[in-house]
Structure formats: structure tokens, C-alpha cells
Amino acid sequence: MSRHDMRVRKVALLGASGLVAQRFQQRLCNHPWFELVAVYGSPRTAGRKLADLPWHLPETRPNLPSVIVESMDSILTDVKDFEIVFSALPSEIARELEKPLAAQGCYVFSNASTHRMDDDVPLVIADLNPHHLLSLRNRTETGFVACSTNCTIVPAALPLKPLWDFIGLDDVKISTEQSLSGGGIELLKTFQKTGEYPIDIPGEAEKMQEECLSLLGRAQSEGVRLANLPVDISVKRVSREYGHIVKVTATLHFEKEKEEVIEWMQNYRSRAQALKLPSAPQYPFVFVEQLIPESLPNPAIDLKAGMVVRVSNVVVSGTSITFNAWSENTIRGAAGGTVLLAELAIAEGLLGE
């Protein structure tokens, strides 16, 4: 049996009504490898039909499974017939549930920030540092926690990866323009009502910096050795509803012609592409004239929708390179990236047959 003829695996979702939780629902409702059989939510949503909750995403609500949202308080004493858990939890609740679920044998794929920098939890972008996930092969326990990244580091780190690998980088500067959806549904609704939003994002630059160094770092038996790379990051929120933009300036270790740099970047592929995973785009990032796409295919139908990082305005001069990049933060930077991470773990045999 080929890897792509795998059995359908039953999954639970932690989170019912948030933007990322609904992106998970949207992408899981027609997924060929996963069947969403349980959803756990807050006291506000528990006891209600999933399909009756207010739908917040711009696309039409897909045909969701007929499930009743269960209380988050019950999951540890009521682990049901599922082996995979996707987490769209706030950090403080993730701390209470994710590792205890793994201890009960569940495979937890989390978009929460709580455990991202733990030595025993791989932090992975599936088509950037897939080898970091393989540290789980040496575990004696059944379950584990694996984390996807901060949504804003994705459009910066993915295009930097081939430069780091093949040329080397001496320093990186990143400035962000982050959309309102990155702050959650309440921020988005407040903006839609009042037009007001906070520009500052406390703690974001520090999270991005440490995650960037981990992603580009070297996996070792006792954890990841962080990349030795000066990374300076400044962040701000803007009035766009979806999609984060980063502006990147980096110093290459060697002086290169623009054509050679572009060729390294255009030829970049990773394990997610080689394995032809359901959510993996053909190219992790593409060069475009228009940074923000006019529209996306429906993510409930096309699992590759919103998964490509778009790169524009590449300038190479001596050892300096600058570029801008866009990523759909709730898809590639959150639910879609986490589902892709689970696909990679399955294809690599980390969950068994």
C-alpha cells in the first residue's frame, strides 16, 4: 500500500468558533486523510451544534460534520475514538491540555504558542525544516505534541531558507504589516464596527526572532541548536483584514548575481513537495508582480488554497538582498500549516500505519 492510500484517521479539534478553529473545520471537512469526529469548545459554545455557531470566515460555511460541541473541561477524562488532535487554543488553555492529551497517547498538532520552544516539542514548517520532526522517531511514548509556528514568520523564513542553506546569511532584518485577523475574531469584529485597531503587537517581535532561529537551526538529540544569525524584527498591525506582509533585508555571506540567487530560490522544494502531501503547494513560494492576490480558491474544496507564500520586489546588490512577501495568516500561517504538518508526520511514519 502506498503512503497515499492510507486509512482515514479520526481527529478532534480543540476550538469551535475562533477564526483559526473555523479554518481547521473548513480544511478538514473534505480532507482525504482525516475525519473530524469531535469538537471541543468553551462554555459559550459547548452543547451547541457545530453547524449552528456563527460563521466568521469570508467563504460560505462548508458542509460541516453533524457534531455537538463538547466541553473542553471533559476531554481529558473522555478521550474518545480519535487519535489526532488539532489545537487552536489560547496559550493558557493549551498549557493545561496539550501535553496531558499526548500523555494519553494522542498525537497533538498545535497552533498554540505554549510549547513551541520546548526541547521535546518540534517546531516545524513542513516544507522548511521537516527534519526537525524526525526527532519524534526516538520516543518510547505513543503520543506527542508538535507545533506549527507564529503566523508571521512563515512568509519571511520560507524564502530565506534556500539562501541560508546554499549561500549563507550574515544578518536579517524583518518588518511586518500584520492583518487584523492575526489578532483574532474579536479584534476583527471591533475593527469592522469602529474602524479602530491597535498598531502595537506586544511580544510579537521576540516570538518571531526565537522561532526564526529555531527553524533555521540544527536538530540535535537534546533539542534544536539555534541558528547563529542576528535577526532584527519590528512589527505593526495594519487595517487589512487577512494576510500578513513582511519586508525582508538580508546580508548574503557571499556576493552573488541576482540571477543566481533567484535560481536558488525558484528551485527550492522540500519533503512536503516530494511526498505530494494533500495540502502542500507545488512551490512553497512563488515570485509575483502583485503581492496580494485578488482572490483565493475556496479552502474547503482546494487544500492548496492559501498555502503559497507570494514574493515580490526582489533586489540583489552585492551581498544585500531585499524582498517583500505575503502569506495568508489564518491558512498557511495557522490551520493550513498545522494540517500540513500532520500530513508530513503521517507520511514519515511517525503515527504508524
N, C-alpha and C positions, 0 to 999 in steps of 0.2 A: 504494500500500500504506500502510495506516495505521501509526502508531507501535506500535500494539498487535498488529500482525500480523508482528512482527519475527522474524527467524530465531532459532533456539535457539543460544546461544553456549556453547562448551565452556569449562569452568572447572577450575582446580586449587585445592586447599585446602592451605595450609601449617599443619599441626597436625592430629593424629589423635585424641588421647584426652582432651584437656582439655575442660572444660565449654563454653567458647566454641567450640572446634573442633567439638564434637558438636552444639551449637546450629546451626552452619553446616550440618553434614551433614543435620540434621533439616529445615532450611528449604529446602535445595537439592534434596532427593530428589524432590520433586514440583513444582519451580518451573517455570512455563511458559516462562521465558526462558533458563534455564540448565540445562546438563547437566554434572554433576560427573564428570569423566573421570580425575582423578588426585588422590591424596592423598599428601602428604609428611610424614613424622614423624621422631621421634627414633630413635636406635639401639634403644631398647626396643620400639618398635612396627614399625620397618621390617622388611619381609619377611613380615608377617602379613596375613591377610585383614582388611579394614576391619570386616566384619561379625562377626569373631571377637574384637575388642577388648572389654574390659569396658565396659558402657554405664552412664553415670553420671547421666543426666537422669531426672527423675521420671516422664516419659512412657515408654511402651513403645518400644523401638527400632524405628524405621520400616524399610521395605524399602530398605536402602541398596544403592548400586551394587556390583557384583561387581568390586572392585578390590583389588589388593595395595598396602599402604602402602609407598611408596618412601622411600629415604634422603634426608633433607634435604640431605646433602652433594652429591647428584648433580644437583640441579635446575638449577644454573647452566650445567652442561655438557650437560644433557639436557632442554632446553626442548622439551616435546612439543607435541602438537596441541591446544593451548589458547591462548586469547588473554586471558582474565581470570584473575587470581589473587586469592583471598581469603586474608588473612593473620590468623591467630590466634596469632602468635608472641610469645614473650617478647621484651622490648625489645632485649637484646643480640644475639639471633639475627636479629631484624628488621633491625638495622643492617647486617648482613652480606649480606642477601639482597634486600631490597625494592627499593632503587634500582638495583642491578645487574640485577634482573629487568626493571624499567622500561626500562633502557638497551637491553635486548634486544627491546623492543617490546611487552612485556606491560603490561596495564592492571591495576595493583595497587591493591586496595581493602583498607585495613589497619585492624584494630582495635588494633594495637600503638601504644604511645605515642611511639615513637622519633622519628618525623618530623612529629609533629603541629604543631609550632611552626616548621617550616622555611618560609622565604619562598616556595619553589617548590612547596609541597605544600598544597593546600586542606584546611582542617579544616572539616567540614560536617556539620550535622544537616539532612537533606534537606528537612524542612518548617520550618526556621528560617532558614537562610542559604544557600539554593540558589544565589544569585547568586555566591557565592564560588567555586563550582565552575567558573563560566564563564571564569575566568582561564586555564583549560586550552585554550581555543579558539585562543589566540595562539601556542601552542607549535609549533615546527617538528619536534620529535621525535614519534615514533609513540606510545611508551608513556609512562606517568606513574604517580605514586603519589598517591592521595587517601586521607585519613584520616577515620574516624569519631572520636568524642570519648570522653573519660572517661565511664564509665557513670553517674556520679552527677550530672554537670552537666545531664544531659538533663531530669530532672523539674523542675529549678529554672529552666533557661534557656527551655524551651519556653513555659511560662505567662507568663514575664516579657517575651517578645518583643513581643506586641501592646502591652503597657504602655510599653515602651521606644520603640516606633515611633510610637504615637499620642498618648501623654501625656507621656512623658519620665520618667526616673528620676534622682534625685539621689544615692541610695546604696542598697546592697543588703547584707543580712546573711543568710547561709545556714548552718544547722546540719544535719548529716546523721546518719541512723541507717542504716548500711550493712550489708547482709546478708553472710553468711559466704561465699556463692558468689562474691562480688566478689573474694575473696582466692584463688580457685582451688580445684581439686578436693582438693588435699592438706589445706588448711585445713578444708574442709567435712568430709572424712573424719575428721580429727583430732577435730573437734567432735562428730561422731556417735559416736566411740568414747569420748571422755573428758569431753565437755561443756565443755571449756576452749577459749578463744579470746582473742587479743589485742584489746584495745579500741582502742589507738592504730593509726593508719594513716600511717606516716611519708611525708611529701612529698605527700600527697593534697590537702590544702588549697591548696597552692601550684599544683599542676596544675590544679585546678578553677578557681582565680582567673584564671590566664592564659588558659585555654580559654574561660571565660565572656566575657572582654574581647575575645577574637578573634571569637567567634561573633556578638557584638553590634557588632563593628567594621565599618569600611568597606573594601571590597575596592578595591585600587589596583593599578596595573600592576606595581609593585615588591613587592607583598605586601599584607598587611592592616594598616590603621591601627587600632590597638586602641581600643576604646571608652573614652571619658573618664568613668569611673564607679568610684567607690570600692566595692569588693566585699570584704566580710569573711566568711571561711568558717571554721567549726570542724567537725571530723569525728570520728566514732567508729564502731566496729564493734559490732553487737548480735547476739543469738543467733538471729535469723530466718535461715532458710536461703536464701531467694530474695526479691528485691525490695528496692529502696532507698527510703527515705523521706527527704524534705527538708522542713525547716521554714524558710520564707522570710519575711523582713520587708523591705519596701522603702519608700522615700520617693518619692512621686509629685512630679513637677515642678510640677503644678497640683493644687489641691484639686478633687476630683471626688466626685459621689454614687456610692454603691455600685452602683446600678442601671446607671449609665453605664459604670462600669468592667467590670462583669460582661458587659455587652453587647459591649464591645470584645473581651473575651476569648472569649466564646461565638461570635462571628462570625469568629474568626481561621481562615484557611485559607492554604495556601501552594502552591507548584508541585507538590509531591508529590500533593496532593489534586486540583488542577486537571488533572493528567495521568492521574489514576486509576491510579497505579502499583500493581503487584500486592501489594506489602507495605504500602502507605500506608493507614492507618486513615482513615475518613471524617472524623474530627476528630482533630487532633494531641493534644488533651487534652480531658477531659470533667469536669464537676462531679458529684461523687458524695457520698452521705451516708457510705458505708462506704469508707474509704480503701483497704484491702487487699481485693482480690477473693477470693471464696471459692474460685474455680477459674477456669482459663482453658481455652478450646478447645485442641485438640491443634495445636501449631505445625507439625507435619509435614503437616497437612491444611489448616489455615487460616493463610495467611501473615500475616493481620492480627492473629492471636493474640499477645497480649503487647506490642502496638505502641502502645497508647493510654496516655498519662500520665493518671493519675487525680488530681483536685484536690479538696480539701475544706477546710472551715473558713475560708472567705474572709471576712475582716473588713476593712472600709474605714472609716477615721475621719479626716476631713480629708485630709491628704496622706499618711497612712500606710495601707499595705495589708499584711496578713499572710495566708498560706495554707500549707497542707501539701500535699505532692504525693508520689505513689508511682509508681515505674517498675520494670518487670521488667528487672533489670540485665543478665542474660545474653542477653536478646532485644532490646528497644528500645535498651538501653544498650551492646549489643555486636554479636552476629551479625546480628540483625534490622535494626538501624540501618545496618550496613555493607552488607547486601544491598540495602536501600532506596536507599542512596547509589549503588550500581552501577546500579540501575534508573533512577535520575534521570539519571545520566551517559549512559546509552544513549538514553533518551527525548529528551535535549537534543542528541543527535547527536554527542557527543564521542568515540564509538568508531567512527563511520562506520556504514554500512549493513550 
